[in-house]
Every structure is written in structure tokens, then in C-alpha cells.
């Protein structure tokens, strides 16, 4: 079993959130290529995608839906073995979070994200 250090998990989660905030498609794809396993998967109540292309498309879709919002960490990353859990917030820069979620990331032996399982704790009406 892979053992990921908390500092490595924190750094990868920071880059993960950077990918969700990166509006430049080439720069976002470079982050995805760096931190995601080629066959990585992302699943939350609104999306289920596989592979770097699917992950990139899911991020682009969220950015399109919330063009003026940014993701930010909701607290510290908690990691053990090959798992990390973390909360995040989505809202206007410097403003109140309108969406709040909790993700669990699973890492491969190289320390890349193999899968993310997302949960939405606070969602605006109509989403």
C-alpha cells in the first residue's frame, strides 16, 4: 500500500485546487498532467468522469457555470496511507462561500491522484 506523507498530500491538494481555479486551458492541463494518474477518476453528486480529458472537461464546465468564483481550502488536509480528505469552499474572491464540499483523494504509488470522491455540503438552490 502507498504511504503518502501529509506534507505531500497538502502540496498535491493545493495544486488540485489550483487546477480548479486555473482559467488558462493549457496551464490547467499542465497541472492535471502533473498531479493526476492517466486513468484517474473524479466522482461527485453532479459528475462522474474518467481520465485526464474527462477531469479537464469537468473542471472547465464548473468554471463556465461559476465564472467569477474561486476555490479555496476549507481547512487542513488530513492524510494517511494512500488517502487524503479535505474540505473546500467555492465563492467570489474574498466573499462568502456559496458552495462547500468535502473530497477524499486516493493516491497511486507515484503520489499522483488516482481518484477523488466528492461530496457537496452546501449548494445554492437550483444547482
N, C-alpha and C positions, 0 to 999 in steps of 0.2 A: 504494500500500500504506500502511496505517496505521502510524504510528510511535508507540508508547506509551513514555512515559518510565518509568524504573524506579521513581521515586517514585510515579507514578500507578498503576503496576501493584501496588506494595506496598500502597497505600491500598485499592485495589479488592479485592485478595486478603484483606486484613484484614476488610473488610466482607463478603466472601464467606463467610469462616469465622464471622463474627458471625451471618450468616443461618442457618448450620447449628446454632448454639448458641441462637438466639432461640426461646424456648418460646411466647411470645405470638404467636398466629397473625397478628394484624393488623400487629404490629411486624415480624414476619418477612416478611410480604408487602410491606411498605413498602420493606424492604431489597432484596428481589428486584426490585421495580418500578424501583428506582433503579439497580441495577448490571447487570441482565440485559437484553439486547435482547429485544423481544417474542417473537421466534421462536427464542430461544436453545435450545440442546440440551445435555443432560448425558448422558454415557455412561461407565459403568464396568462391571466384570465382572458386577455384580448388577442393574444398572438401565440403561435407555435411555429417556429421556423428552425431550419437546419442548414448548416454550412455557413461560411463567411458571407456568401452572397445574400442568403436569407436574413442573416443578422444585420447586415448593412442596410438592406431594404426596410427591415422593421424599424431601425433607428431613423432612417430618412422619413418614414411615414409618421413617426411620433413628432419629429421636428416640423413636419408640414402641418400637423394638427395643432401644435403649440409653438408657433414660430418665434415668439418673444419670451419663451420660458427657458430656464436653465435648471439642470440637475445639480444638486449639492448633497453631500453626505448628511445623513440624519444622526450620525453618531459614530462610535468606533467600530472597527471591523473585528469580529470575533472569529478566530480560526483554530482548527485542529485537524489532524490527519490531512485529508485532501479536500477539506470543506472550509468555506468561509460564509458567514452570514453578516448582513449589513442592511441598514435602513437608508433610505434616500428620500429626498423631497424634490418636487418639481413646482416651480412658480416663477414669477417675474424676478429678475435680478434685484436683490435687496428687499423683495416683498414677501408677503405671506405665501407659504406653500399651498397650492390648490390641490395637488396630488401628493400622496405619501405612500411609500411602498417599502417592502422588505424582500430582499433577494437572498438566495442561497446559491453560491457558486461551487462547482466541483472542478478540481484541477487535475490535469494529467501529470504524468511523470516529469515532464519538462517545465511544469509550473504554469502552463497555459490553461485558459478556461476551457473545460470540456463541456460544461453545461451550466445554465443559470435557470433556476426555478424562481419565478417572481410572484409576489402576492401584492395586491393593492389594498391598502388600509383606509385610504381616504380618496374618494373620486368625486369630481363635480357631477351634479345631476346632468343627465343627457349624454354622458360619455359611453 
